[in-house]
Amino acid sequence: MAYEEFQKKHKEVQPVVAICYDFDKTLSPDDMQAQGFIQSVGYDVADFWTDSNGLATNNAMDQNLAYMYMMKAKSAGKVLFTKQQLTEYGAKVQLFPGVDGWFERIRAYGKKKGVIVEHYIISSGLKEMIEGTSVAQAGAFECIYASSFYYDDNNVAVWPAQVVNFTNKTQFLFRIEKGVLDINDAAVNESFSPEDVRVPFRNMVYIGDSDTDIPCMKLVNTYGGHSIGVYNGDTNDKTKVYKMMRDGRIKYFAPADYSEGTELDALVKAIIDRTAANEALEALHYQCKRERIAADKESSDEDREKTDLIIELENSSSFAGTHSVISKLLKIDSWTNEQKDTLFEIALRNSQVLYILGDSDVSRFYQKLLSNTRNLSEAAQKIKDAIGAHQ
């Protein structure tokens, strides 16, 4: 399939903040499968995960593929294993306090600050169940990346269509970065210049709860984004977030309470505030960069070389550096009057030049400039006098 057949998101005029969430124990207090489905197939929750992980270990199998196989196998003859049924189980999934109103409220806050906020799910749980939750049904998420099934003509799950584990979660961050959201769109491998990236990593927030989120957290942190560890406020068990903080995986942690006025609410709003200010500076930087590129196109290589050498001489902070620049300047024979005036001014202002005007190379360069200057400026006359004093 050609790249152009996929829907892509393009860079916006306003900055975009992408908030990416794990699901189980991040937005919900427990694994989604443990909130009705496992019980419906006659399993104790702990026994189901013991058998599932054992299946993975004994068969060199991905743990997510193992639980998907267990779900399908153990539902046989007990419950319908259809997309509709899985979605209905998702509708029963419990959410942490404040989650229901969180996504729209944070989008509205971003809009007030001139920032577009988008919410994404990156989860090893089941996409069908997540799609059944009240928040997904209300359109909370820009995209849901999660494990999912392929269904036959009767809408019965027959095979894994997508498996998301902790190591391949990071690919979705790159898709979000470039606006290439379809999982089959190979345009994610194309090169983008920094100013054309839709969501720079510095504008990404990753919220998770455990080791399975570490690769995403590390990637976001490395490129200047924000990683947040959450924990269940009812148990107040901070063991995991302490470890993630100790290992440098997260920048912040807070209880998984998404209500207005909570720690998490204040933290994410502060990140949005910072993004708004930072992106104004980034926009100015790219504006200056574009202007410089336009100016370069209008000047020759020789003019740019002269300008660079003048700046290098002006910034010289050692006698050795000054001698090095002078050796390059001596190779140039033609200077405009404006450039010559600048070179004379530099010799007066920069002590690293002024103090060695009597050195043969420096003296020779400035005498060459003076010999080709008809009307000496005040600065040029002072340089002429200074060179004469050394002779």
QUIRA-V746153 format. One record per residue. N is the residue number from 1. RES is the residue in one letter. SS is DSSP state (A for helix, B for strand, O for the rest). Layout:
n:N res:RES ss:SS
n:N res:RES ss:SS
This chain:
n:1 res:M ss:O
n:2 res:A ss:O
n:3 res:Y ss:A
n:4 res:E ss:A
n:5 res:E ss:A
n:6 res:F ss:O
n:7 res:Q ss:O
n:8 res:K ss:O
n:9 res:K ss:O
n:10 res:H ss:O
n:11 res:K ss:O
n:12 res:E ss:O
n:13 res:V ss:O
n:14 res:Q ss:O
n:15 res:P ss:B
n:16 res:V ss:B
n:17 res:V ss:B
n:18 res:A ss:B
n:19 res:I ss:B
n:20 res:C ss:B
n:21 res:Y ss:B
n:22 res:D ss:O
n:23 res:F ss:O
n:24 res:D ss:B
n:25 res:K ss:O
n:26 res:T ss:O
n:27 res:L ss:O
n:28 res:S ss:B
n:29 res:P ss:O
n:30 res:D ss:O
n:31 res:D ss:O
n:32 res:M ss:A
n:33 res:Q ss:A
n:34 res:A ss:A
n:35 res:Q ss:O
n:36 res:G ss:O
n:37 res:F ss:A
n:38 res:I ss:A
n:39 res:Q ss:A
n:40 res:S ss:A
n:41 res:V ss:O
n:42 res:G ss:O
n:43 res:Y ss:O
n:44 res:D ss:O
n:45 res:V ss:A
n:46 res:A ss:A
n:47 res:D ss:A
n:48 res:F ss:A
n:49 res:W ss:A
n:50 res:T ss:A
n:51 res:D ss:A
n:52 res:S ss:A
n:53 res:N ss:A
n:54 res:G ss:A
n:55 res:L ss:A
n:56 res:A ss:A
n:57 res:T ss:A
n:58 res:N ss:A
n:59 res:N ss:O
n:60 res:A ss:O
n:61 res:M ss:O
n:62 res:D ss:O
n:63 res:Q ss:A
n:64 res:N ss:A
n:65 res:L ss:A
n:66 res:A ss:A
n:67 res:Y ss:A
n:68 res:M ss:A
n:69 res:Y ss:A
n:70 res:M ss:A
n:71 res:M ss:A
n:72 res:K ss:A
n:73 res:A ss:A
n:74 res:K ss:A
n:75 res:S ss:A
n:76 res:A ss:O
n:77 res:G ss:O
n:78 res:K ss:O
n:79 res:V ss:O
n:80 res:L ss:O
n:81 res:F ss:O
n:82 res:T ss:B
n:83 res:K ss:A
n:84 res:Q ss:A
n:85 res:Q ss:A
n:86 res:L ss:A
n:87 res:T ss:A
n:88 res:E ss:A
n:89 res:Y ss:A
n:90 res:G ss:A
n:91 res:A ss:A
n:92 res:K ss:O
n:93 res:V ss:O
n:94 res:Q ss:O
n:95 res:L ss:O
n:96 res:F ss:O
n:97 res:P ss:O
n:98 res:G ss:O
n:99 res:V ss:A
n:100 res:D ss:A
n:101 res:G ss:A
n:102 res:W ss:A
n:103 res:F ss:A
n:104 res:E ss:A
n:105 res:R ss:A
n:106 res:I ss:A
n:107 res:R ss:A
n:108 res:A ss:A
n:109 res:Y ss:A
n:110 res:G ss:A
n:111 res:K ss:A
n:112 res:K ss:A
n:113 res:K ss:O
n:114 res:G ss:O
n:115 res:V ss:B
n:116 res:I ss:B
n:117 res:V ss:B
n:118 res:E ss:B
n:119 res:H ss:B
n:120 res:Y ss:B
n:121 res:I ss:B
n:122 res:I ss:B
n:123 res:S ss:B
n:124 res:S ss:B
n:125 res:G ss:B
n:126 res:L ss:B
n:127 res:K ss:A
n:128 res:E ss:A
n:129 res:M ss:A
n:130 res:I ss:A
n:131 res:E ss:A
n:132 res:G ss:A
n:133 res:T ss:O
n:134 res:S ss:A
n:135 res:V ss:A
n:136 res:A ss:A
n:137 res:Q ss:A
n:138 res:A ss:O
n:139 res:G ss:O
n:140 res:A ss:O
n:141 res:F ss:O
n:142 res:E ss:O
n:143 res:C ss:B
n:144 res:I ss:B
n:145 res:Y ss:B
n:146 res:A ss:B
n:147 res:S ss:B
n:148 res:S ss:B
n:149 res:F ss:B
n:150 res:Y ss:B
n:151 res:Y ss:B
n:152 res:D ss:O
n:153 res:D ss:O
n:154 res:N ss:O
n:155 res:N ss:O
n:156 res:V ss:B
n:157 res:A ss:B
n:158 res:V ss:B
n:159 res:W ss:B
n:160 res:P ss:B
n:161 res:A ss:B
n:162 res:Q ss:B
n:163 res:V ss:O
n:164 res:V ss:O
n:165 res:N ss:O
n:166 res:F ss:O
n:167 res:T ss:O
n:168 res:N ss:O
n:169 res:K ss:O
n:170 res:T ss:A
n:171 res:Q ss:A
n:172 res:F ss:A
n:173 res:L ss:A
n:174 res:F ss:A
n:175 res:R ss:A
n:176 res:I ss:A
n:177 res:E ss:A
n:178 res:K ss:A
n:179 res:G ss:O
n:180 res:V ss:O
n:181 res:L ss:O
n:182 res:D ss:O
n:183 res:I ss:O
n:184 res:N ss:O
n:185 res:D ss:O
n:186 res:A ss:A
n:187 res:A ss:A
n:188 res:V ss:A
n:189 res:N ss:A
n:190 res:E ss:O
n:191 res:S ss:O
n:192 res:F ss:O
n:193 res:S ss:O
n:194 res:P ss:A
n:195 res:E ss:A
n:196 res:D ss:A
n:197 res:V ss:O
n:198 res:R ss:O
n:199 res:V ss:O
n:200 res:P ss:O
n:201 res:F ss:A
n:202 res:R ss:A
n:203 res:N ss:A
n:204 res:M ss:B
n:205 res:V ss:B
n:206 res:Y ss:B
n:207 res:I ss:B
n:208 res:G ss:B
n:209 res:D ss:O
n:210 res:S ss:O
n:211 res:D ss:A
n:212 res:T ss:A
n:213 res:D ss:A
n:214 res:I ss:A
n:215 res:P ss:A
n:216 res:C ss:A
n:217 res:M ss:A
n:218 res:K ss:A
n:219 res:L ss:A
n:220 res:V ss:A
n:221 res:N ss:A
n:222 res:T ss:A
n:223 res:Y ss:O
n:224 res:G ss:O
n:225 res:G ss:O
n:226 res:H ss:B
n:227 res:S ss:B
n:228 res:I ss:B
n:229 res:G ss:B
n:230 res:V ss:B
n:231 res:Y ss:B
n:232 res:N ss:O
n:233 res:G ss:O
n:234 res:D ss:O
n:235 res:T ss:O
n:236 res:N ss:O
n:237 res:D ss:O
n:238 res:K ss:O
n:239 res:T ss:A
n:240 res:K ss:A
n:241 res:V ss:A
n:242 res:Y ss:A
n:243 res:K ss:A
n:244 res:M ss:A
n:245 res:M ss:A
n:246 res:R ss:A
n:247 res:D ss:O
n:248 res:G ss:O
n:249 res:R ss:O
n:250 res:I ss:O
n:251 res:K ss:O
n:252 res:Y ss:B
n:253 res:F ss:B
n:254 res:A ss:B
n:255 res:P ss:B
n:256 res:A ss:O
n:257 res:D ss:O
n:258 res:Y ss:O
n:259 res:S ss:O
n:260 res:E ss:O
n:261 res:G ss:O
n:262 res:T ss:O
n:263 res:E ss:A
n:264 res:L ss:A
n:265 res:D ss:A
n:266 res:A ss:A
n:267 res:L ss:A
n:268 res:V ss:A
n:269 res:K ss:A
n:270 res:A ss:A
n:271 res:I ss:A
n:272 res:I ss:A
n:273 res:D ss:A
n:274 res:R ss:A
n:275 res:T ss:A
n:276 res:A ss:A
n:277 res:A ss:A
n:278 res:N ss:A
n:279 res:E ss:A
n:280 res:A ss:A
n:281 res:L ss:A
n:282 res:E ss:A
n:283 res:A ss:A
n:284 res:L ss:A
n:285 res:H ss:A
n:286 res:Y ss:A
n:287 res:Q ss:A
n:288 res:C ss:A
n:289 res:K ss:A
n:290 res:R ss:A
n:291 res:E ss:A
n:292 res:R ss:A
n:293 res:I ss:A
n:294 res:A ss:A
n:295 res:A ss:A
n:296 res:D ss:A
n:297 res:K ss:A
n:298 res:E ss:A
n:299 res:S ss:O
n:300 res:S ss:O
n:301 res:D ss:A
n:302 res:E ss:A
n:303 res:D ss:A
n:304 res:R ss:A
n:305 res:E ss:A
n:306 res:K ss:A
n:307 res:T ss:A
n:308 res:D ss:A
n:309 res:L ss:A
n:310 res:I ss:A
n:311 res:I ss:A
n:312 res:E ss:A
n:313 res:L ss:A
n:314 res:E ss:A
n:315 res:N ss:O
n:316 res:S ss:O
n:317 res:S ss:O
n:318 res:S ss:O
n:319 res:F ss:A
n:320 res:A ss:A
n:321 res:G ss:A
n:322 res:T ss:A
n:323 res:H ss:A
n:324 res:S ss:A
n:325 res:V ss:A
n:326 res:I ss:A
n:327 res:S ss:A
n:328 res:K ss:A
n:329 res:L ss:A
n:330 res:L ss:O
n:331 res:K ss:O
n:332 res:I ss:O
n:333 res:D ss:O
n:334 res:S ss:O
n:335 res:W ss:O
n:336 res:T ss:O
n:337 res:N ss:A
n:338 res:E ss:A
n:339 res:Q ss:A
n:340 res:K ss:A
n:341 res:D ss:A
n:342 res:T ss:A
n:343 res:L ss:A
n:344 res:F ss:A
n:345 res:E ss:A
n:346 res:I ss:A
n:347 res:A ss:A
n:348 res:L ss:A
n:349 res:R ss:A
n:350 res:N ss:O
n:351 res:S ss:A
n:352 res:Q ss:A
n:353 res:V ss:A
n:354 res:L ss:A
n:355 res:Y ss:O
n:356 res:I ss:O
n:357 res:L ss:O
n:358 res:G ss:O
n:359 res:D ss:O
n:360 res:S ss:A
n:361 res:D ss:A
n:362 res:V ss:A
n:363 res:S ss:A
n:364 res:R ss:A
n:365 res:F ss:A
n:366 res:Y ss:A
n:367 res:Q ss:A
n:368 res:K ss:A
n:369 res:L ss:A
n:370 res:L ss:A
n:371 res:S ss:A
n:372 res:N ss:O
n:373 res:T ss:O
n:374 res:R ss:O
n:375 res:N ss:O
n:376 res:L ss:O
n:377 res:S ss:O
n:378 res:E ss:A
n:379 res:A ss:A
n:380 res:A ss:A
n:381 res:Q ss:A
n:382 res:K ss:A
n:383 res:I ss:A
n:384 res:K ss:A
n:385 res:D ss:A
n:386 res:A ss:A
n:387 res:I ss:A
n:388 res:G ss:A
n:389 res:A ss:A
n:390 res:H ss:A
n:391 res:Q ss:O
